[in-house]
């Protein structure tokens, strides 16, 4: 909740000024001269999470600007992690941080250090602004500083649209365009291909374009006047010098790849013939050829034609050739250039001058370059394979097919069989942190795994009986992949390639792995590279947990460990994993353990019950002991302090505890009052505080007097009540519980009254006086503490609330007809005083309930 609300005290401006003044005093005097020379501009002011933040941009001479942040927040106790509504006795604290080297060098552990001239300058500026204004003016000043986020958002949108319009207006210039002209040269000096830009202008009659003027790619890039963003990318590549060492010319082949689908590409010849640039895949194809033969044993290789007088038989042989599947092109009539997009991706440029096409064909493996080079040098027109040679090739098609695609005719490819390929997840650890994820289709007969739904739909395979063709259902594959991607949130990861993603941190990887493990057989199978894996070392169950419980006043300290593969995992780490919805917890380097489903549910409930202090240590309130005991169960190894067992025994004995009205209480209880007294008596015997919230006039005082009579012999009681009802407590006590000795804490020897209080004594004090004399009341232990009209401490941040929380009392009870007036934070504040830890920390309570 915000620190500045409608219920701000009138002295808020003074409190703010005091906090900033204390921050100024924390600076060493040696910083004064440097701070006085700094210019301080108006800061950016925000209010979030109960804090006031002032963000300054300091610009020292000849140095980059530094970010300085000054924060104002309430002074909180150890367990206060949020703010409620402000009250009259709110206390504020100012802190500052700076990104300058001077601040980083300072020693914050030494008084007067841990600060810099920048933080002193901004503290001076803010103190001056506050000190010359009253509280109303301070609030007005802060409201003027506060950024109008809606207006700022509109300004951002306006600027974005303006810049986008300017960019598109340049891009949509229809009076000029860039034409890229390509020549296949295989020049030893300048490279295998040349790519040059020509800037064409729209003719005056707007009918056609000029022939074009050649422009150096570097000039085109520098001027940024012509072309599209794609043209700029090509210009950036073609303006790079080729590699002098290896003549790899990666930039030229990458430029051709970028020009795929470009609307204005031409041959670099006299007529600038337009061409189409497209992608493809080169393959080795076997084409059946039927020939005439005199008899089956004729192995001369001579082709017999028009021998009508002789007995002629038809024989099938196979011609080897290069093809581009899906594109009707005769490679024998094309120019081919071998090259690489990058060291791991070989390509072939196929220039068809007759058809005005340029195809950039990728090879599956860089080792395929030698194979293609051999085929290009061979005169394949005079090569035919007989059945024996063709069978030999088909049986080894896996070896050849891993390098380059091989297309077989129906006679050699074998029968077609439907295949229901398995959807698998290929996982590979990523250097440093995270992992790579890829979805693939797997079948043991596949030569390699393939992406879901990708071509070819019919895949060649080799079995012991010979070659076959496997027909995939590509539509069903895409549907299954989409379901897995959505179900496990894989689409929230950073995309890398088609059906490939990157988990950029171990936490992201763990989240995915946890979901996959939870899904069991419903999740796709995970495949790791040999020797590389994120190992999951078994399952964590309750029987593996060892818990130790130590005793301290009002609290128990709780710690625990689980040993997995020789590594101890802290209970705190298990709770953190459960809070973050992770089923896996780190054991070692890239090693994790899975928390069992049943144990995870118990840990979730346990985390809601425990409280962590500022150091992260876990604590259990007395009131939460039974819940924690049930959650730990009998299958957890538990070493507990003696008082823990005593509380459990006391609670078990309360099941049959139905006390009668005390003999020394002179009142006839109504039924509901007797129930209320018995409830208080059970809480008293258990040692846990509570709130009696009967409406006004239903007898909360007499019910409380009953339990005070029960506890009188064990020590004095302290009743804190509004001043207006103090006398009523005296009258009611004298009337209904004459054996008790009520005394008002007013004028007189107050310290002696506190020191002398003993069994049967009832000290009655107002909230204002207990806050003022908090140190006196804290000098002794009170057997019973009663808070009447307890809504007075509904704000956990007030000094009164803190003073009462600091009192030493064996048992506490609150009386209030309105324990909850505005919001659930008030109930949390009351219970924090009456039964510390029962509702957990404010952050946890707010996230779950408020």
N, C-alpha and C positions, 0 to 999 in steps of 0.2 A: 504494500500500500504506500501511497505517497506520504512524504514527510510533511509537506505543506497541504493542509486541509482547511475546511471551513472552521474547525474548532481550534485554530491556532491561539496560543496564549498572547495576551497583549504585549508581553515582554519578549516575544520571539526575536525581534530585531536586536534587543540587548544581548540575548543568548547567542545569536549568530555573531555579533561583534566580539563578544568575549572569546568565542572559539577561535576566530581568526586572529585576535590579539595574542592568544596563547601560542598560536603557530608562529607568529612573528617573533615572539620571545625565544622560541626554540632555536632560532638562527644565531650563529656566531657573529659578533660585531665586525669581524674581519671581512664579512661579505657586503657590508653596507655600501662601500664606495662603488664596487662593481654593479651592485643592484641599482644604485641611483642613476647609472648611465644607461640602463636598459629602457627601451620603449615598450610600454604595455598597451596593447590594443584591446578593444572590447571583446570579452570571451564569448564562447558559445555555452549557453546554460541549458542543462537538462535535469530532469528529476526522475529517477528510476530506482526501484527496489529500496525505497526509503532513504535514498541518498540525494544530496544536491551536488551536482558536478559542474565545475567551471573549467572549460577547456580553452587554453590560451595557445597562440602561436607566437613564440618569441623569435625575433629575427636579429641576432647579434651581427655586428658589422663584419662583412666579408666571410660569413659563416652560413651554413645551411640553417633553415629554421628548425627550432626544437618544439616539441609538443610538451606543454606543462599542464598538468591536471591537478586541480585543487578540489577536494571533496569535503562535504559537511555531512556528518551522520550522527545518529544518537549514540551515546555511550551505552554499550550493551554488556550484559553479563555473558558468561561462557556459553549459555545455551540459547541466547537470543540471536536468531539469524534472520529476523525480519522485523518489520515495524508495524505497530498498531496505531491507533489515533493518538495524537499528541495530547499532553496534559500540562497543567500549570508548572509542574516541577520537572519538565523535560531538560535533559542535559545534552549538550552537543560537543562534538569533537571535530577538529579540522586536521586533515592530512594533505600532503602534497607529494607529487612525483614528477620527475623531469627526465627527458631523454638525453640531456646533455652529458658530455663526458665528466664534467665537474661533479654532477650528482652521483654518477656511477662510482667515482673514486672516493666519495665521502663515506665515512664509517658511521652507520646509523646506530651503532651500539654505544657511541660516546656522546654524552650530553653536548648539545650545541652543534653536533655534526649531523651527517645524514641529510643535509640540505645543500642548496647551492644558491648563487646569486639570482637565478631565474625564479626559483620558488619564493625567495624573499621579495622580489620585485612584485610578483602577482599578489602575494599576501598583503603587501603595503597597499597596492591598488584597491583590493577588495575591502580592506579595513577602512580606507579613506571613504569609499563610496557608502559604506554602511554607517560609519560613525556620524556622518552629517545628515542622517535621515532618521525620522521616527519609525516606529514599527509599520504603520500603514504605508509610509513612503518606501520602506525597504521592500515590502511585498509588491508595490507598484514597480519599483526598480527591477526586481527579479522577473516580473511578468513581461517587462519590456525587453529583458535580455533573452527570455525564452524564445527559441526558434519556432516560428509558425510552420510546423511540419507540413501542413496541407499546402500552404502557399509555396514552400520550398519544393514540394513535390511537383506542383504545377509548373514552377520555373524550370525544373529539370526536364520535364516532358516537353516544354516549349523549346528549350535549347536542343534537345535530341531531335525533335522534328525539324527544326531549322537546319541543323547540320546535315540531317539525312536528305532534306530537299536540295541543299546545295550540292551534295555529292551526286544525287540523281540528275540534277540539272546538267552537271558536267558530263555524266555518263550518257545522257540522252541527247547529246549533241549529234544531230543527224546530218551535219554538213561535212563530216570527215569520218574515215574509218581506216583500220589497219588491215592490210592484206599480207599474209605470210607466204613467202615463196620458198619452195624446197627443191633442192637438187641433190640427187644421189651421185656422189662423185668418187667415193672410195679413194680420195686423195690422201697420200701418205703424209703430206705436210699439214693440210687444213682439216683433215678428218673425213669420215666416211659420208657425211651428209652436211650440207650447208643450209642454214635457215636465216632468211633476211626479211626484215619488215619493210613494207612500202606503204606510205601514207597516201590514201586516195581522197580526192575532193569531189563533192557533188557538183555536177555540171550546172551551169547557170540556168539552163532550161529544166533542171531537176529531173532530167531523163538520163540516167546512167551516171557512171563514175569515171573519173579520170584514170589514165593508165597507172598513175601512182609514181611517187618520188621515193627512191630508196633513202631510208633514214637509219643511221647507226642505232642499234638496239639500246646502247647506253644513253644516247640523247633522248630517245623515246621514253625511257624510264625516268630520266632526270626531269624532263619538262612536264611529264604527267599530264600532257595536254590532249593526247589522242588515245583512242582505244578504250577497252574495257578492263576491269580488274584481271581477267584472264590474260589479256594482252600484256599487262604489266608483269604477270608471272613469267610468261614466255620470254619477255624482254630481259628480265632479270637473269634467266638461265642462259640465254644466248649471248649475253654480254660478258659472261665469265670466260676466261681463257681456258682452253682444254689442258688436260694434264700433260706436262712436258715429260714426265718420267715414264709413264706407262701408256700414254695416248688412249686413255679409257673413254674419253668423250661422254661421260655420264650425262653432262648437261644437255648435250644435243639429243640423246635418246629420250631424256625426260621431257624435253621441249616437244618432241613429236608426240609423246604420250599425252601431254596437255592439249595438243591441238586436235585430239580426237573429238569429232562433232563440231569443230569450229566452222562457222558459216563462210569464212573467206580465206581459203587456202588454195594456192596454185603452184604449178610447176614453175621453177625459175628458168623459163625459156623465153624466147622472143615473143610468143603470143600469150604468155602468162595463163596457160590453160588451167581452169578451175579443177580441183580434185577433191575427193572425199577421203578423210582420214578416219580409219576405224580400227577397232581392236579385234583380235582373234587369237586362236591357238593353233599352232602348226602341228600336224600329225603325220605319222607314217601310215600310209594306207596300202592295203593289198587289194588289187582289183582283179576279179576273175576274167580270164581271156580264153575263149573256146577256139581250138584249132582243129584242123583236119589231120588225121593220122592214118597210115596204111594198116598198121597192126599195133597191138598193145606193147609189143616188145621193141618197137622202133624208138630208140633213144638217141637218134642222130641229132635231134633238135631242129631238123629241117621242117618247115611248115609246108604241108601239101595242099595245093589249091587247084580246084577245077579238075580233079582226076575222076571224071564220071565213069570211066571204064574200069576203075579199080574199086575194090571194096573199101569205102571210107568210113571211119569211125570218128566221133567227136570226142575231143579230150580237153579237159580244163586245166589250164596253168594260171599262174598268178603274177601280175606285174606289180612291182614295188614303186611307189611314188609318194611325193609330199603333197599334202592337202591342207586347206584351211576349212575345217568343218563349219557348215552353215553359210559359207561364202562360195559362190560359183566363180572360181578363178583357176587359170592354168598356170601353175607355178613355173612350168618349163619356159614360159614366155615372159617371165618377170625377172627383175633384178633383185637379188637378195643380199642383205647386209647383216652380218652378225654383230651384236653388241650387248651392252648391259645397261639397265636402268640404274642399278647399283651393284656392288660386288656379288650379291646373292641372287640377283634376278636377271638371267640372260634373256635377250629378246632377239627377234629376227624382223628386220624391215623388209617388207615385200612390196616392191614398187611395180605396179601394173600400168605401164605407160599407155597401152591401147585403151584400157578401160578407165583411165584417169582415177586410179585408186591407189592409196598407200595404206597398207595394213601393218600395224605393229603387233606381232605375235609373240606371246610369252612362252617360255619353255619351263617345264616343271622343275628342272634341276640344272644347276650351273654345269654339272658334268655332261649334260646333254649337248653342249656346244660342239664337242669333238664328234659326236655321232651325227649331228646335222651337217657339220662341215664335211664329213666323209661322204654323206649322201649327195651333197651338192657337187662334189668333185667327181662323183661316179656318173657314168653314162647309163642311167637307169632305163633308157628307152630300149636297150638291147638285153635287159635282164628279165628272165621269167623263172618263177619258182614252181617246181613240180610238187606233187603231193607230199613227198618225203621231206623236202626242204620246208614247205609250208607248215607241215605238222611239227617239225622241229622248232620252228619259230613260235608257233602258237603255244607249245608246251612251256616255252621260256618267256612267254609274253609278260609275266610279272617283272622280270629283270629289265626288259626293254621299256615296259610301260611305266616304270618308276622314273624313267628319264624323259620320255616323250610319249605322248598319246599315240596309241596304235589302234587303227580302225580295221577290223576284220570283216570280210563279207559273210553273208549268212552261212555259206558252205563251211567256213572255218570257225565262226564265232560260237557255234553250238546252240542248243535249244534255249528258249526263254523261260525262266522260272520267276514267279512272284517271290519277293523277299520282304519280310517284315523286319527291317533293320532296327537295331536297338539305339535309342537316344541316350547318349552318354555325356558326362561332363569331363572334359580334359582340364586338369588343374596343374599349375606349375608355379612353385614359389617364385616370388619376385625379389630381385636383389635388394637387400635392406629391409623391406617390409611389404606385406601384402602378397597378392598372387594374381596370376593370369587365369582367366576362365574362358573356356571355349566350348560351345555345344557342337557335337558331331554325331553323325550316324555311323554305327558300327555293325559289321557282320564279319565273322571269321573268314569269309570267302572274299571280302573286299581286298583289293590291292592296297588301299589306303582309306582312312576315314574321310568322310565328305560332309560338308555343311548341310543342315536340314533343308530340303527342297531345292538344292542346287543341282544343276545339270552335271553329268548326263543322267537321265532317268533310267537308262539301261546301262548297267556296268558289267564289263567283261570279268570273268573269273576262271580260274583253273582248278579242276578237281582231279582226283586220281583217274576218273573215267575220261577226262578230256575237258576242253573248254565249254563253258556255259555262259549265258547272259542273265543277269539278275535285274528284274524289273522292279523299281522302287515306286512307292506311292508318294510322290513329292508333296502333294496337297496335304495328306495326312501328317507327313513329317513336319511341315510348317505349323500346322495346328498344334501338334504335341509340343513343339518347341515354344510356341507362343504361350501355351498354358504353363509350362515350367518357368519361363521368364517372368510371367506375372505372379505366379504363386510364390516364388522364392525371392521376389524383389530384385532379380538380377538386372532389370532395366534401370535401377537406381545407381548402378555402378558406371564408371567412366567407360564409354564404348571405345574399342580399339580397332575392330575389323568386323566383317560380317559374322554375326553370331559370336563375337569375341568381346570380352570386357576386361577391365583391370580393377581389382580391389587395391586401392592405393595405400592402405594401412592394414596392419594386423587386425585391428578392431573390425574393419569392414569384412576382412576374410573370415574372422571368427563368427560374425553375425550370419554370414551365408552358410558356413560349415555347420553351425548350430542348427539352423533351419533344416539343412539336408539330413543331419543325423536324427533330428526329431521326427522327420517325415518317414524314416525307415525305408521300407520297400517301395513306398509311394514316390520316393525321390529317384532321379536317374543315378545310374552307377557312376562312381567317381574313379577316374583314371589318373594316376600320377606318373611322371617320368621315373625311370629306374634310378633309385638312389636319391630322388628328390621328393620330399613329401612334408606336409605339416602333420606330424604324428599325433594321434589321439591315444593316449596311454590309459585305457580302461575307463571305468565308470565310478563316480564318487557316490557312495550310498551313506545313509546315516550311521551305519556300523563303523565306518572309517573315521568318524569325527570324534576327537578327544576334546572335551570342554573343561576348563578350570574356572571356578567361581570364587572370587575373593570378597571379603566383607569390608564395607565402609559405611559410615553413617548415612542413612536414608537411601543408600544405593548398594548395589553389588557390582563389582567389576567382573566382566565376562570376557574370556579369551578362548580360542580354540584353534586347532590345526587338523589338517588331514594330510596323511603321508601317501604320496603317489610316486612310485618308482624312485623311492629314496629322497624325494623332494617334499618338504613341508609347505603346504598351502594354508595361509591364514584364513580364519573364518571371515574376517573382514573382506578378503578378496572374493570369497564365495558369495557374500551378500552383495558386493558391488556387481558381480557378474549377473546375479539374479535381478537386481534393480535395473540393469541395462538390457535385460531380456536376452542374455547370452547363456547358452547351455554349456559352453566350453570355458574353461579357466586355464590360464597359462601355468605350465609346470616348469618348463625350461625353455631353451632356445628353440623356437618353432615346435615345441611340444606342448600338448594340452591334454586335459582330462575332461570328460563329460560328466555333468551333474545329472544324476538320474531324475526322471520326471517327478516321481513321488517326493524325492528329497527337495527338489526345486520348489515345489508348492509349500513345503514346510518352511523352507528358508525365506520365502516371500512373506509369510506370516510372521516369522521371527524378526525379519528386518523392520516390520511395522511396529514391533513391540520394543525393540532396543533403541537406546539413545547413544549417539556418539559425541564425545566432547571435542574440544578444539584440536586435540592431538590425535583424534581418530580412535581413541580407546572406547570400547563398548561398555555401556552401563545398563543395569536393570533396576528399575524402581521396585520398592517393596510391593507395591500394588500389582506389579506385573509378574511377580514370581510364579503364581499358579499358571498363568498363560504360557510363560517360557518353559516351565516344567513340562506341561502337556505337549508343547511343540517339540521339545528335545526328545521326549518319549523314553522308552526303556531300552532302545537299541543304540543309544549314544553313550559313549564312555564319559561319565560325569564325576568330577571331583569338586565337591561343594563345601563351602564354609558351614560351620555348625548352625549359624543363625538361619541359613537357607532352609535347612531341614526343619528347624523349629517353626518357621513360618508355614511350611507345608502341613506340619502336624496341627498347628493352631487352626488352620483353615479347615482341615478335615474334621476337627472337633466341633466347629461351628454349625455343622449340619444338624446337630441335635441340641443346639443352644437356644433356649427360648426363655429368657429371664423374666421374672415377675417384676412388677413395679417395686423400686427400692422402698424399704420400710421407713426410711427417714425422709421420704418425699411426700409432703402433705397435699396430695392432689388425687382426684379420681380421673384417670385417663379415659378419654373416649377411645373407641376401638382403633381408629386411624392413628390416634396419638400413641397408643400402646405399640402399634406396629412401627411407628416412627422411632420410638424409644428403643425397641428391640433391634431395629436396623442400626441405630447408632451404637448400641452396646456391642453388636457383632463386629462392627468396624473397629471399635475401641479395642476389643480383644484381639482382633487380627493385627491391629497397628497401622491401618490404612485410613487416610482421611477421606472425607466426602462432603457433599453439599446437601443440606436439608432445605428443600426449595418449596415448602408449603406456602400457600398464599397468606397475605397479611390477616392476622386475627385467628389463625388456626392453631396457635399454641406452639410455635417453634421454640420459644424460650423455655417453657416448662418441660418439653421433651429433652432439651439440652441439659436442663438442671438435673434431670434424672440420671444422665450419664456422668455429669459432674459429681453427683453424690457418690456414684459407684467408684469414681477415680480419686475421690478426695484424699484418701489415706496415703496415696503415693506421692503427693506433692502439690504445690500451688497451681492454680489455673490463672491464665491471663485472658481477659475478655476485651477485645478491641471493638468499639462501637462508636457511632456518631455521638457527639456531645449531647445531643437532644435526647438520647435514649439511655444515657448512663445512669441517671437517677431511677429510671424504670427497672433497670437490672438490679439495683439495690433493693427496691421495693419487692419485686417478684421473688428475689432470693430469700429475703427475710420472711416472706409470706409462705412460700412453698418448700423451701429447703433451709429451715432455721439452723441446721447444724453447720452450714457453710458460713464463712465470714466475709461478706462483700466489703470492699474498700475502694473508694474513688481515688484515682491518681490525679491530684490537683495540686494546690499549693501546699507547702510544708516540706518536710524532710523526705524528698522523693527517693533518694538513693537508699535511705534507711528502710523505707517501705518495701522497696524491691528486695533488699538483702534479707529482710526479716520474714518475708513471705514463706509460709510453710504449709503442711498438710491442712486441707480444709479452707485455706485462704483463697479469695477470689479478687484479683486486682482488675479493676475496670478502668480503661484508658481510651481516649479518643484517637482517631486516626492521625490527626494533626500532631498530637503530643508524642505518639509512638514514633513518628517519623523524625520529629525534632530531637527526641532523647533516645534515638536508636541505640547508641553505644551503651547507655545505661541498661536498657532491657536485654542487651546481648551479653551482659556480664554473667548471666546464670541460665540454667536450664529450667524450662517450664514443663510441668507434667502434662498440661492440656492447654491448647491455644484455641480460642473461639473467636471467629470473625463474624460479627453481626452486621447486617446490611453489607454483605461482602462485595456487592457491586462497586464499592468504593475503590477496589483494587482491580477493576476490569482491564486497566491498561498496564501491561507488564513492564512498560518502560519507565513508569513514574518512580520517584524516589521513595514514595510511601510503599509501593509494591516491593521494591528492593529491600527496604528496611524490614518489612514483615517476613520476606523470604529468608533473611539472614538470621532471624530469631531461632534459638535452639529450643525445640519443643518435641516431646515424646509422641504427641498425637495432636492432630489439627482437625478442626471442623468448621465449616462455613455455613452461615444462615443467610438466605436471600430469597425473597419472593420473586425477584427478577434477575436470575443469574445470567440471562441472555437478553439484551435489549436491542442491540444494533447488528451485531455480526458474531460469527463463531469464534473470532479471536478473543472475545471477552470470556467465553467459557474456558478456552485454553489458558488464559491468564490466571483465572481462579484456580483451576486444577493444578497449574504449575506451582502455586503457592501451597495448596492444601495437600496434594498428592504428587510430589515432583516425579516427573518421568512417565506418569501413567499415559499421557497423550503424546509422548514423544516430543521431538523438537518442533519449533514453530514451522520451519520449512516443510517438514514431513506432514504435519497436521494441515497446513494450508494447502499443500498439493493434493491431499486426499479428500479433505472435507470443505475447506473454506474457499 
